[in-house]
Amino acid sequence: MSNTGHVLPQQKMPKLIVVAAFNRDDEGNLQPAFDPRQMQSEDAAVRLAKMIESEHAGVVAWSREANPSIGEYGEPIILYRAGEVPDME
């Protein structure tokens, strides 16, 4: 029996799914309304963003592939955006 070196399938990077909300401060600058909330699924993130959008100047739900243990992050993908949201970096 020959051992041809088994190649493991490429591990799919876990996804970081986040909802963030913003309000305007006294000077009119956008400030985070709360610490970004990590969500379990993209559907849950979009549902939460839609639920809270009327309470804030802006909300955004986004995801990206992320492997924090090795510091690897993919490009952020906007799942839902409403109102005024600062540019994503």
PyMOL Python script that loads the backbone (N, CA, C, O; Angstrom):
from pymol import cmd

cmd.read_pdbstr("""\
ATOM      1  N   MET A   1       0.851  -1.176   0.000  1.00  0.00           N
ATOM      2  CA  MET A   1       0.000   0.000   0.000  1.00  0.00           C
ATOM      3  C   MET A   1       0.892   1.234   0.000  1.00  0.00           C
ATOM      4  O   MET A   1       1.706   1.422   0.904  1.00  0.00           O
ATOM      5  N   SER A   2       0.738   2.050  -0.994  1.00  0.00           N
ATOM      6  CA  SER A   2       1.604   3.223  -1.082  1.00  0.00           C
ATOM      7  C   SER A   2       0.968   4.410  -0.369  1.00  0.00           C
ATOM      8  O   SER A   2      -0.246   4.610  -0.417  1.00  0.00           O
ATOM      9  N   ASN A   3       1.802   5.177   0.279  1.00  0.00           N
ATOM     10  CA  ASN A   3       1.325   6.376   0.975  1.00  0.00           C
ATOM     11  C   ASN A   3       1.657   7.572   0.100  1.00  0.00           C
ATOM     12  O   ASN A   3       2.804   8.015   0.046  1.00  0.00           O
ATOM     13  N   THR A   4       0.646   8.091  -0.586  1.00  0.00           N
ATOM     14  CA  THR A   4       0.882   9.203  -1.505  1.00  0.00           C
ATOM     15  C   THR A   4       0.667  10.554  -0.828  1.00  0.00           C
ATOM     16  O   THR A   4       0.515  11.575  -1.499  1.00  0.00           O
ATOM     17  N   GLY A   5       0.655  10.553   0.481  1.00  0.00           N
ATOM     18  CA  GLY A   5       0.487  11.822   1.200  1.00  0.00           C
ATOM     19  C   GLY A   5      -0.914  12.360   1.026  1.00  0.00           C
ATOM     20  O   GLY A   5      -1.234  12.966   0.004  1.00  0.00           O
ATOM     21  N   HIS A   6      -1.722  12.146   1.995  1.00  0.00           N
ATOM     22  CA  HIS A   6      -3.103  12.612   1.922  1.00  0.00           C
ATOM     23  C   HIS A   6      -3.143  14.127   2.056  1.00  0.00           C
ATOM     24  O   HIS A   6      -2.545  14.700   2.966  1.00  0.00           O
ATOM     25  N   VAL A   7      -3.840  14.752   1.157  1.00  0.00           N
ATOM     26  CA  VAL A   7      -3.995  16.209   1.196  1.00  0.00           C
ATOM     27  C   VAL A   7      -5.337  16.508   1.845  1.00  0.00           C
ATOM     28  O   VAL A   7      -6.381  16.041   1.391  1.00  0.00           O
ATOM     29  N   LEU A   8      -5.294  17.282   2.899  1.00  0.00           N
ATOM     30  CA  LEU A   8      -6.542  17.651   3.570  1.00  0.00           C
ATOM     31  C   LEU A   8      -7.283  18.673   2.728  1.00  0.00           C
ATOM     32  O   LEU A   8      -6.658  19.525   2.096  1.00  0.00           O
ATOM     33  N   PRO A   9      -8.613  18.600   2.709  1.00  0.00           N
ATOM     34  CA  PRO A   9      -9.345  19.631   1.965  1.00  0.00           C
ATOM     35  C   PRO A   9      -9.074  21.006   2.560  1.00  0.00           C
ATOM     36  O   PRO A   9      -8.873  21.149   3.766  1.00  0.00           O
ATOM     37  N   GLN A  10      -9.071  22.003   1.704  1.00  0.00           N
ATOM     38  CA  GLN A  10      -8.827  23.372   2.172  1.00  0.00           C
ATOM     39  C   GLN A  10      -9.860  23.738   3.233  1.00  0.00           C
ATOM     40  O   GLN A  10     -11.065  23.660   2.996  1.00  0.00           O
ATOM     41  N   GLN A  11      -9.377  24.133   4.391  1.00  0.00           N
ATOM     42  CA  GLN A  11     -10.279  24.554   5.464  1.00  0.00           C
ATOM     43  C   GLN A  11     -10.912  25.879   5.074  1.00  0.00           C
ATOM     44  O   GLN A  11     -10.211  26.818   4.698  1.00  0.00           O
ATOM     45  N   LYS A  12     -12.226  25.960   5.163  1.00  0.00           N
ATOM     46  CA  LYS A  12     -12.894  27.228   4.899  1.00  0.00           C
ATOM     47  C   LYS A  12     -12.671  28.114   6.128  1.00  0.00           C
ATOM     48  O   LYS A  12     -12.879  27.691   7.266  1.00  0.00           O
ATOM     49  N   MET A  13     -12.249  29.335   5.872  1.00  0.00           N
ATOM     50  CA  MET A  13     -11.999  30.232   6.999  1.00  0.00           C
ATOM     51  C   MET A  13     -13.318  30.551   7.691  1.00  0.00           C
ATOM     52  O   MET A  13     -14.343  30.716   7.029  1.00  0.00           O
ATOM     53  N   PRO A  14     -13.297  30.639   9.013  1.00  0.00           N
ATOM     54  CA  PRO A  14     -14.524  31.032   9.712  1.00  0.00           C
ATOM     55  C   PRO A  14     -14.900  32.452   9.346  1.00  0.00           C
ATOM     56  O   PRO A  14     -14.052  33.253   8.953  1.00  0.00           O
ATOM     57  N   LYS A  15     -16.176  32.754   9.478  1.00  0.00           N
ATOM     58  CA  LYS A  15     -16.652  34.098   9.147  1.00  0.00           C
ATOM     59  C   LYS A  15     -16.850  34.915  10.407  1.00  0.00           C
ATOM     60  O   LYS A  15     -17.365  34.431  11.415  1.00  0.00           O
ATOM     61  N   LEU A  16     -16.435  36.152  10.324  1.00  0.00           N
ATOM     62  CA  LEU A  16     -16.715  37.137  11.351  1.00  0.00           C
ATOM     63  C   LEU A  16     -17.923  37.910  10.837  1.00  0.00           C
ATOM     64  O   LEU A  16     -17.872  38.510   9.763  1.00  0.00           O
ATOM     65  N   ILE A  17     -19.017  37.896  11.612  1.00  0.00           N
ATOM     66  CA  ILE A  17     -20.258  38.561  11.206  1.00  0.00           C
ATOM     67  C   ILE A  17     -20.595  39.576  12.280  1.00  0.00           C
ATOM     68  O   ILE A  17     -20.703  39.231  13.457  1.00  0.00           O
ATOM     69  N   VAL A  18     -20.760  40.830  11.876  1.00  0.00           N
ATOM     70  CA  VAL A  18     -20.850  41.922  12.843  1.00  0.00           C
ATOM     71  C   VAL A  18     -21.991  42.876  12.491  1.00  0.00           C
ATOM     72  O   VAL A  18     -22.284  43.122  11.321  1.00  0.00           O
ATOM     73  N   VAL A  19     -22.629  43.408  13.549  1.00  0.00           N
ATOM     74  CA  VAL A  19     -23.586  44.505  13.401  1.00  0.00           C
ATOM     75  C   VAL A  19     -23.046  45.688  14.194  1.00  0.00           C
ATOM     76  O   VAL A  19     -22.659  45.545  15.353  1.00  0.00           O
ATOM     77  N   ALA A  20     -23.024  46.859  13.558  1.00  0.00           N
ATOM     78  CA  ALA A  20     -22.591  48.078  14.231  1.00  0.00           C
ATOM     79  C   ALA A  20     -23.638  49.163  13.986  1.00  0.00           C
ATOM     80  O   ALA A  20     -24.267  49.211  12.929  1.00  0.00           O
ATOM     81  N   ALA A  21     -23.810  50.026  14.975  1.00  0.00           N
ATOM     82  CA  ALA A  21     -24.756  51.143  14.840  1.00  0.00           C
ATOM     83  C   ALA A  21     -24.043  52.430  15.219  1.00  0.00           C
ATOM     84  O   ALA A  21     -23.089  52.425  15.997  1.00  0.00           O
ATOM     85  N   PHE A  22     -24.522  53.536  14.654  1.00  0.00           N
ATOM     86  CA  PHE A  22     -23.874  54.828  14.862  1.00  0.00           C
ATOM     87  C   PHE A  22     -24.907  55.893  15.175  1.00  0.00           C
ATOM     88  O   PHE A  22     -26.022  55.872  14.656  1.00  0.00           O
ATOM     89  N   ASN A  23     -24.517  56.827  16.035  1.00  0.00           N
ATOM     90  CA  ASN A  23     -25.328  58.002  16.352  1.00  0.00           C
ATOM     91  C   ASN A  23     -24.457  59.234  16.181  1.00  0.00           C
ATOM     92  O   ASN A  23     -23.230  59.137  16.145  1.00  0.00           O
ATOM     93  N   ARG A  24     -25.097  60.397  16.075  1.00  0.00           N
ATOM     94  CA  ARG A  24     -24.343  61.656  15.981  1.00  0.00           C
ATOM     95  C   ARG A  24     -24.134  62.220  17.382  1.00  0.00           C
ATOM     96  O   ARG A  24     -25.054  62.222  18.201  1.00  0.00           O
ATOM     97  N   ASP A  25     -22.910  62.704  17.657  1.00  0.00           N
ATOM     98  CA  ASP A  25     -22.639  63.343  18.948  1.00  0.00           C
ATOM     99  C   ASP A  25     -23.046  64.818  18.870  1.00  0.00           C
ATOM    100  O   ASP A  25     -23.598  65.256  17.860  1.00  0.00           O
ATOM    101  N   ASP A  26     -22.775  65.586  19.932  1.00  0.00           N
ATOM    102  CA  ASP A  26     -23.179  66.991  19.991  1.00  0.00           C
ATOM    103  C   ASP A  26     -22.564  67.835  18.882  1.00  0.00           C
ATOM    104  O   ASP A  26     -23.137  68.851  18.489  1.00  0.00           O
ATOM    105  N   GLU A  27     -21.392  67.422  18.367  1.00  0.00           N
ATOM    106  CA  GLU A  27     -20.750  68.147  17.269  1.00  0.00           C
ATOM    107  C   GLU A  27     -21.229  67.654  15.908  1.00  0.00           C
ATOM    108  O   GLU A  27     -20.826  68.184  14.872  1.00  0.00           O
ATOM    109  N   GLY A  28     -22.087  66.643  15.914  1.00  0.00           N
ATOM    110  CA  GLY A  28     -22.593  66.118  14.646  1.00  0.00           C
ATOM    111  C   GLY A  28     -21.736  65.026  14.036  1.00  0.00           C
ATOM    112  O   GLY A  28     -21.965  64.629  12.893  1.00  0.00           O
ATOM    113  N   ASN A  29     -20.742  64.529  14.784  1.00  0.00           N
ATOM    114  CA  ASN A  29     -19.881  63.465  14.274  1.00  0.00           C
ATOM    115  C   ASN A  29     -20.504  62.103  14.556  1.00  0.00           C
ATOM    116  O   ASN A  29     -21.134  61.899  15.594  1.00  0.00           O
ATOM    117  N   LEU A  30     -20.321  61.175  13.619  1.00  0.00           N
ATOM    118  CA  LEU A  30     -20.808  59.814  13.834  1.00  0.00           C
ATOM    119  C   LEU A  30     -19.947  59.119  14.877  1.00  0.00           C
ATOM    120  O   LEU A  30     -18.719  59.129  14.795  1.00  0.00           O
ATOM    121  N   GLN A  31     -20.601  58.522  15.847  1.00  0.00           N
ATOM    122  CA  GLN A  31     -19.919  57.763  16.905  1.00  0.00           C
ATOM    123  C   GLN A  31     -20.589  56.399  17.024  1.00  0.00           C
ATOM    124  O   GLN A  31     -21.797  56.288  16.815  1.00  0.00           O
ATOM    125  N   PRO A  32     -19.818  55.351  17.360  1.00  0.00           N
ATOM    126  CA  PRO A  32     -20.451  54.050  17.576  1.00  0.00           C
ATOM    127  C   PRO A  32     -21.496  54.146  18.693  1.00  0.00           C
ATOM    128  O   PRO A  32     -21.236  54.737  19.741  1.00  0.00           O
ATOM    129  N   ALA A  33     -22.668  53.568  18.466  1.00  0.00           N
ATOM    130  CA  ALA A  33     -23.732  53.569  19.472  1.00  0.00           C
ATOM    131  C   ALA A  33     -23.450  52.531  20.558  1.00  0.00           C
ATOM    132  O   ALA A  33     -23.876  52.682  21.704  1.00  0.00           O
ATOM    133  N   PHE A  34     -22.724  51.476  20.179  1.00  0.00           N
ATOM    134  CA  PHE A  34     -22.346  50.409  21.113  1.00  0.00           C
ATOM    135  C   PHE A  34     -21.180  49.658  20.487  1.00  0.00           C
ATOM    136  O   PHE A  34     -20.874  49.850  19.310  1.00  0.00           O
ATOM    137  N   ASP A  35     -20.527  48.801  21.272  1.00  0.00           N
ATOM    138  CA  ASP A  35     -19.458  47.976  20.710  1.00  0.00           C
ATOM    139  C   ASP A  35     -20.055  47.098  19.616  1.00  0.00           C
ATOM    140  O   ASP A  35     -21.167  46.593  19.774  1.00  0.00           O
ATOM    141  N   PRO A  36     -19.336  46.906  18.509  1.00  0.00           N
ATOM    142  CA  PRO A  36     -19.867  46.044  17.445  1.00  0.00           C
ATOM    143  C   PRO A  36     -20.263  44.679  18.014  1.00  0.00           C
ATOM    144  O   PRO A  36     -19.550  44.100  18.833  1.00  0.00           O
ATOM    145  N   ARG A  37     -21.404  44.185  17.566  1.00  0.00           N
ATOM    146  CA  ARG A  37     -21.922  42.902  18.072  1.00  0.00           C
ATOM    147  C   ARG A  37     -21.610  41.798  17.084  1.00  0.00           C
ATOM    148  O   ARG A  37     -21.965  41.877  15.908  1.00  0.00           O
ATOM    149  N   GLN A  38     -20.936  40.762  17.579  1.00  0.00           N
ATOM    150  CA  GLN A  38     -20.647  39.615  16.737  1.00  0.00           C
ATOM    151  C   GLN A  38     -21.889  38.732  16.688  1.00  0.00           C
ATOM    152  O   GLN A  38     -22.501  38.451  17.719  1.00  0.00           O
ATOM    153  N   MET A  39     -22.257  38.299  15.486  1.00  0.00           N
ATOM    154  CA  MET A  39     -23.475  37.521  15.283  1.00  0.00           C
ATOM    155  C   MET A  39     -23.119  36.105  14.837  1.00  0.00           C
ATOM    156  O   MET A  39     -22.021  35.855  14.340  1.00  0.00           O
ATOM    157  N   GLN A  40     -24.068  35.183  15.024  1.00  0.00           N
ATOM    158  CA  GLN A  40     -23.842  33.776  14.663  1.00  0.00           C
ATOM    159  C   GLN A  40     -24.093  33.506  13.177  1.00  0.00           C
ATOM    160  O   GLN A  40     -23.524  32.572  12.610  1.00  0.00           O
ATOM    161  N   SER A  41     -24.945  34.324  12.545  1.00  0.00           N
ATOM    162  CA  SER A  41     -25.241  34.084  11.129  1.00  0.00           C
ATOM    163  C   SER A  41     -25.493  35.415  10.423  1.00  0.00           C
ATOM    164  O   SER A  41     -25.803  36.424  11.057  1.00  0.00           O
ATOM    165  N   GLU A  42     -25.353  35.393   9.106  1.00  0.00           N
ATOM    166  CA  GLU A  42     -25.613  36.601   8.318  1.00  0.00           C
ATOM    167  C   GLU A  42     -27.087  36.980   8.412  1.00  0.00           C
ATOM    168  O   GLU A  42     -27.417  38.163   8.484  1.00  0.00           O
ATOM    169  N   ASP A  43     -27.985  35.979   8.413  1.00  0.00           N
ATOM    170  CA  ASP A  43     -29.423  36.264   8.525  1.00  0.00           C
ATOM    171  C   ASP A  43     -29.736  36.980   9.842  1.00  0.00           C
ATOM    172  O   ASP A  43     -30.498  37.947   9.862  1.00  0.00           O
ATOM    173  N   ALA A  44     -29.144  36.501  10.939  1.00  0.00           N
ATOM    174  CA  ALA A  44     -29.378  37.122  12.249  1.00  0.00           C
ATOM    175  C   ALA A  44     -28.844  38.554  12.255  1.00  0.00           C
ATOM    176  O   ALA A  44     -29.462  39.446  12.838  1.00  0.00           O
ATOM    177  N   ALA A  45     -27.711  38.774  11.615  1.00  0.00           N
ATOM    178  CA  ALA A  45     -27.120  40.117  11.566  1.00  0.00           C
ATOM    179  C   ALA A  45     -28.031  41.086  10.809  1.00  0.00           C
ATOM    180  O   ALA A  45     -28.246  42.213  11.253  1.00  0.00           O
ATOM    181  N   VAL A  46     -28.557  40.652   9.684  1.00  0.00           N
ATOM    182  CA  VAL A  46     -29.445  41.509   8.892  1.00  0.00           C
ATOM    183  C   VAL A  46     -30.736  41.781   9.670  1.00  0.00           C
ATOM    184  O   VAL A  46     -31.229  42.909   9.679  1.00  0.00           O
ATOM    185  N   ARG A  47     -31.286  40.748  10.322  1.00  0.00           N
ATOM    186  CA  ARG A  47     -32.512  40.941  11.116  1.00  0.00           C
ATOM    187  C   ARG A  47     -32.293  41.967  12.219  1.00  0.00           C
ATOM    188  O   ARG A  47     -33.124  42.854  12.413  1.00  0.00           O
ATOM    189  N   LEU A  48     -31.161  41.853  12.958  1.00  0.00           N
ATOM    190  CA  LEU A  48     -30.879  42.800  14.040  1.00  0.00           C
ATOM    191  C   LEU A  48     -30.709  44.208  13.473  1.00  0.00           C
ATOM    192  O   LEU A  48     -31.254  45.163  14.028  1.00  0.00           O
ATOM    193  N   ALA A  49     -29.973  44.349  12.395  1.00  0.00           N
ATOM    194  CA  ALA A  49     -29.745  45.669  11.803  1.00  0.00           C
ATOM    195  C   ALA A  49     -31.077  46.321  11.415  1.00  0.00           C
ATOM    196  O   ALA A  49     -31.286  47.507  11.670  1.00  0.00           O
ATOM    197  N   LYS A  50     -31.966  45.554  10.807  1.00  0.00           N
ATOM    198  CA  LYS A  50     -33.264  46.100  10.408  1.00  0.00           C
ATOM    199  C   LYS A  50     -34.107  46.468  11.630  1.00  0.00           C
ATOM    200  O   LYS A  50     -34.855  47.446  11.609  1.00  0.00           O
ATOM    201  N   MET A  51     -33.976  45.666  12.702  1.00  0.00           N
ATOM    202  CA  MET A  51     -34.750  45.925  13.920  1.00  0.00           C
ATOM    203  C   MET A  51     -34.336  47.233  14.593  1.00  0.00           C
ATOM    204  O   MET A  51     -35.185  47.948  15.126  1.00  0.00           O
ATOM    205  N   ILE A  52     -33.038  47.553  14.574  1.00  0.00           N
ATOM    206  CA  ILE A  52     -32.553  48.711  15.339  1.00  0.00           C
ATOM    207  C   ILE A  52     -32.314  49.950  14.480  1.00  0.00           C
ATOM    208  O   ILE A  52     -31.960  51.001  15.014  1.00  0.00           O
ATOM    209  N   GLU A  53     -32.502  49.853  13.155  1.00  0.00           N
ATOM    210  CA  GLU A  53     -32.134  50.994  12.301  1.00  0.00           C
ATOM    211  C   GLU A  53     -32.901  52.263  12.636  1.00  0.00           C
ATOM    212  O   GLU A  53     -32.359  53.356  12.475  1.00  0.00           O
ATOM    213  N   SER A  54     -34.148  52.159  13.099  1.00  0.00           N
ATOM    214  CA  SER A  54     -34.924  53.373  13.392  1.00  0.00           C
ATOM    215  C   SER A  54     -34.438  54.074  14.662  1.00  0.00           C
ATOM    216  O   SER A  54     -34.792  55.228  14.905  1.00  0.00           O
ATOM    217  N   GLU A  55     -33.629  53.385  15.472  1.00  0.00           N
ATOM    218  CA  GLU A  55     -33.146  53.960  16.737  1.00  0.00           C
ATOM    219  C   GLU A  55     -31.802  54.670  16.587  1.00  0.00           C
ATOM    220  O   GLU A  55     -31.331  55.290  17.540  1.00  0.00           O
ATOM    221  N   HIS A  56     -31.175  54.594  15.409  1.00  0.00           N
ATOM    222  CA  HIS A  56     -29.810  55.111  15.239  1.00  0.00           C
ATOM    223  C   HIS A  56     -29.694  55.913  13.948  1.00  0.00           C
ATOM    224  O   HIS A  56     -30.524  55.791  13.047  1.00  0.00           O
ATOM    225  N   ALA A  57     -28.646  56.737  13.876  1.00  0.00           N
ATOM    226  CA  ALA A  57     -28.381  57.507  12.649  1.00  0.00           C
ATOM    227  C   ALA A  57     -28.030  56.567  11.500  1.00  0.00           C
ATOM    228  O   ALA A  57     -28.320  56.860  10.340  1.00  0.00           O
ATOM    229  N   GLY A  58     -27.405  55.441  11.826  1.00  0.00           N
ATOM    230  CA  GLY A  58     -27.031  54.477  10.798  1.00  0.00           C
ATOM    231  C   GLY A  58     -26.720  53.130  11.398  1.00  0.00           C
ATOM    232  O   GLY A  58     -26.296  53.038  12.551  1.00  0.00           O
ATOM    233  N   VAL A  59     -26.928  52.075  10.618  1.00  0.00           N
ATOM    234  CA  VAL A  59     -26.550  50.724  11.028  1.00  0.00           C
ATOM    235  C   VAL A  59     -25.906  50.025   9.838  1.00  0.00           C
ATOM    236  O   VAL A  59     -26.195  50.332   8.681  1.00  0.00           O
ATOM    237  N   VAL A  60     -25.034  49.088  10.148  1.00  0.00           N
ATOM    238  CA  VAL A  60     -24.425  48.274   9.103  1.00  0.00           C
ATOM    239  C   VAL A  60     -24.232  46.864   9.647  1.00  0.00           C
ATOM    240  O   VAL A  60     -23.821  46.672  10.791  1.00  0.00           O
ATOM    241  N   ALA A  61     -24.539  45.879   8.799  1.00  0.00           N
ATOM    242  CA  ALA A  61     -24.230  44.477   9.095  1.00  0.00           C
ATOM    243  C   ALA A  61     -23.234  44.054   8.027  1.00  0.00           C
ATOM    244  O   ALA A  61     -23.450  44.291   6.839  1.00  0.00           O
ATOM    245  N   TRP A  62     -22.146  43.427   8.452  1.00  0.00           N
ATOM    246  CA  TRP A  62     -21.131  43.024   7.496  1.00  0.00           C
ATOM    247  C   TRP A  62     -20.479  41.729   7.936  1.00  0.00           C
ATOM    248  O   TRP A  62     -20.578  41.322   9.093  1.00  0.00           O
ATOM    249  N   SER A  63     -19.814  41.097   6.994  1.00  0.00           N
ATOM    250  CA  SER A  63     -19.091  39.868   7.323  1.00  0.00           C
ATOM    251  C   SER A  63     -17.765  39.875   6.581  1.00  0.00           C
ATOM    252  O   SER A  63     -17.579  40.599   5.603  1.00  0.00           O
ATOM    253  N   ARG A  64     -16.864  39.062   7.063  1.00  0.00           N
ATOM    254  CA  ARG A  64     -15.597  38.835   6.363  1.00  0.00           C
ATOM    255  C   ARG A  64     -15.058  37.501   6.839  1.00  0.00           C
ATOM    256  O   ARG A  64     -15.305  37.079   7.969  1.00  0.00           O
ATOM    257  N   GLU A  65     -14.326  36.853   5.967  1.00  0.00           N
ATOM    258  CA  GLU A  65     -13.642  35.641   6.398  1.00  0.00           C
ATOM    259  C   GLU A  65     -12.538  36.071   7.339  1.00  0.00           C
ATOM    260  O   GLU A  65     -11.847  37.060   7.092  1.00  0.00           O
ATOM    261  N   ALA A  66     -12.372  35.318   8.428  1.00  0.00           N
ATOM    262  CA  ALA A  66     -11.400  35.742   9.431  1.00  0.00           C
ATOM    263  C   ALA A  66     -10.767  34.534  10.101  1.00  0.00           C
ATOM    264  O   ALA A  66     -11.445  33.566  10.447  1.00  0.00           O
ATOM    265  N   ASN A  67      -9.471  34.609  10.276  1.00  0.00           N
ATOM    266  CA  ASN A  67      -8.747  33.613  11.048  1.00  0.00           C
ATOM    267  C   ASN A  67      -7.845  34.384  12.003  1.00  0.00           C
ATOM    268  O   ASN A  67      -6.651  34.546  11.751  1.00  0.00           O
ATOM    269  N   PRO A  68      -8.443  34.870  13.133  1.00  0.00           N
ATOM    270  CA  PRO A  68      -7.690  35.738  14.041  1.00  0.00           C
ATOM    271  C   PRO A  68      -6.424  35.104  14.588  1.00  0.00           C
ATOM    272  O   PRO A  68      -5.472  35.816  14.906  1.00  0.00           O
ATOM    273  N   SER A  69      -6.388  33.765  14.707  1.00  0.00           N
ATOM    274  CA  SER A  69      -5.213  33.117  15.290  1.00  0.00           C
ATOM    275  C   SER A  69      -3.966  33.353  14.442  1.00  0.00           C
ATOM    276  O   SER A  69      -2.852  33.362  14.965  1.00  0.00           O
ATOM    277  N   ILE A  70      -4.149  33.545  13.135  1.00  0.00           N
ATOM    278  CA  ILE A  70      -2.982  33.839  12.294  1.00  0.00           C
ATOM    279  C   ILE A  70      -3.061  35.249  11.698  1.00  0.00           C
ATOM    280  O   ILE A  70      -2.259  35.612  10.837  1.00  0.00           O
ATOM    281  N   GLY A  71      -4.040  36.040  12.167  1.00  0.00           N
ATOM    282  CA  GLY A  71      -4.150  37.425  11.730  1.00  0.00           C
ATOM    283  C   GLY A  71      -4.554  37.586  10.282  1.00  0.00           C
ATOM    284  O   GLY A  71      -4.169  38.559   9.633  1.00  0.00           O
ATOM    285  N   GLU A  72      -5.325  36.642   9.766  1.00  0.00           N
ATOM    286  CA  GLU A  72      -5.743  36.694   8.371  1.00  0.00           C
ATOM    287  C   GLU A  72      -7.207  37.111   8.281  1.00  0.00           C
ATOM    288  O   GLU A  72      -8.075  36.503   8.907  1.00  0.00           O
ATOM    289  N   TYR A  73      -7.469  38.144   7.505  1.00  0.00           N
ATOM    290  CA  TYR A  73      -8.835  38.656   7.360  1.00  0.00           C
ATOM    291  C   TYR A  73      -9.127  38.920   5.896  1.00  0.00           C
ATOM    292  O   TYR A  73      -8.287  39.464   5.178  1.00  0.00           O
ATOM    293  N   GLY A  74     -10.315  38.538   5.452  1.00  0.00           N
ATOM    294  CA  GLY A  74     -10.734  38.817   4.083  1.00  0.00           C
ATOM    295  C   GLY A  74     -11.331  40.209   3.982  1.00  0.00           C
ATOM    296  O   GLY A  74     -11.389  40.952   4.962  1.00  0.00           O
ATOM    297  N   GLU A  75     -11.770  40.547   2.782  1.00  0.00           N
ATOM    298  CA  GLU A  75     -12.417  41.839   2.549  1.00  0.00           C
ATOM    299  C   GLU A  75     -13.790  41.861   3.211  1.00  0.00           C
ATOM    300  O   GLU A  75     -14.511  40.865   3.161  1.00  0.00           O
ATOM    301  N   PRO A  76     -14.166  42.988   3.836  1.00  0.00           N
ATOM    302  CA  PRO A  76     -15.510  43.056   4.410  1.00  0.00           C
ATOM    303  C   PRO A  76     -16.576  43.095   3.312  1.00  0.00           C
ATOM    304  O   PRO A  76     -16.408  43.761   2.290  1.00  0.00           O
ATOM    305  N   ILE A  77     -17.665  42.376   3.539  1.00  0.00           N
ATOM    306  CA  ILE A  77     -18.791  42.350   2.614  1.00  0.00           C
ATOM    307  C   ILE A  77     -19.994  42.928   3.354  1.00  0.00           C
ATOM    308  O   ILE A  77     -20.392  42.412   4.398  1.00  0.00           O
ATOM    309  N   ILE A  78     -20.572  44.001   2.810  1.00  0.00           N
ATOM    310  CA  ILE A  78     -21.734  44.636   3.437  1.00  0.00           C
ATOM    311  C   ILE A  78     -22.962  43.764   3.181  1.00  0.00           C
ATOM    312  O   ILE A  78     -23.303  43.475   2.034  1.00  0.00           O
ATOM    313  N   LEU A  79     -23.619  43.351   4.263  1.00  0.00           N
ATOM    314  CA  LEU A  79     -24.837  42.549   4.153  1.00  0.00           C
ATOM    315  C   LEU A  79     -26.068  43.449   4.148  1.00  0.00           C
ATOM    316  O   LEU A  79     -27.054  43.169   3.466  1.00  0.00           O
ATOM    317  N   TYR A  80     -25.997  44.533   4.916  1.00  0.00           N
ATOM    318  CA  TYR A  80     -27.121  45.460   5.034  1.00  0.00           C
ATOM    319  C   TYR A  80     -26.577  46.782   5.553  1.00  0.00           C
ATOM    320  O   TYR A  80     -25.737  46.809   6.452  1.00  0.00           O
ATOM    321  N   ARG A  81     -27.065  47.882   4.979  1.00  0.00           N
ATOM    322  CA  ARG A  81     -26.635  49.200   5.442  1.00  0.00           C
ATOM    323  C   ARG A  81     -27.836  50.128   5.360  1.00  0.00           C
ATOM    324  O   ARG A  81     -28.584  50.098   4.383  1.00  0.00           O
ATOM    325  N   ALA A  82     -28.021  50.952   6.382  1.00  0.00           N
ATOM    326  CA  ALA A  82     -29.103  51.936   6.373  1.00  0.00           C
ATOM    327  C   ALA A  82     -28.619  53.193   7.080  1.00  0.00           C
ATOM    328  O   ALA A  82     -27.875  53.122   8.058  1.00  0.00           O
ATOM    329  N   GLY A  83     -29.047  54.340   6.576  1.00  0.00           N
ATOM    330  CA  GLY A  83     -28.692  55.598   7.225  1.00  0.00           C
ATOM    331  C   GLY A  83     -27.243  55.967   6.995  1.00  0.00           C
ATOM    332  O   GLY A  83     -26.644  55.610   5.981  1.00  0.00           O
ATOM    333  N   GLU A  84     -26.685  56.695   7.965  1.00  0.00           N
ATOM    334  CA  GLU A  84     -25.324  57.225   7.849  1.00  0.00           C
ATOM    335  C   GLU A  84     -24.341  56.295   8.537  1.00  0.00           C
ATOM    336  O   GLU A  84     -24.433  56.040   9.738  1.00  0.00           O
ATOM    337  N   VAL A  85     -23.400  55.796   7.749  1.00  0.00           N
ATOM    338  CA  VAL A  85     -22.409  54.847   8.251  1.00  0.00           C
ATOM    339  C   VAL A  85     -21.047  55.306   7.756  1.00  0.00           C
ATOM    340  O   VAL A  85     -20.906  55.625   6.575  1.00  0.00           O
ATOM    341  N   PRO A  86     -20.032  55.351   8.630  1.00  0.00           N
ATOM    342  CA  PRO A  86     -18.694  55.743   8.149  1.00  0.00           C
ATOM    343  C   PRO A  86     -18.154  54.724   7.138  1.00  0.00           C
ATOM    344  O   PRO A  86     -18.600  53.577   7.097  1.00  0.00           O
ATOM    345  N   ASP A  87     -17.209  55.154   6.343  1.00  0.00           N
ATOM    346  CA  ASP A  87     -16.597  54.245   5.362  1.00  0.00           C
ATOM    347  C   ASP A  87     -15.929  53.092   6.071  1.00  0.00           C
ATOM    348  O   ASP A  87     -15.325  53.269   7.129  1.00  0.00           O
ATOM    349  N   MET A  88     -16.034  51.910   5.490  1.00  0.00           N
ATOM    350  CA  MET A  88     -15.341  50.724   6.028  1.00  0.00           C
ATOM    351  C   MET A  88     -13.882  50.820   5.613  1.00  0.00           C
ATOM    352  O   MET A  88     -13.560  51.248   4.505  1.00  0.00           O
ATOM    353  N   GLU A  89     -13.015  50.417   6.517  1.00  0.00           N
ATOM    354  CA  GLU A  89     -11.579  50.451   6.175  1.00  0.00           C
ATOM    355  C   GLU A  89     -11.120  49.088   5.729  1.00  0.00           C
ATOM    356  O   GLU A  89      -9.948  48.909   5.399  1.00  0.00           O
TER     357      GLU A  89
END
""", "prot")
cmd.dss("prot")
cmd.show_as("cartoon", "prot")
cmd.util.cbc("prot")
cmd.orient("prot")
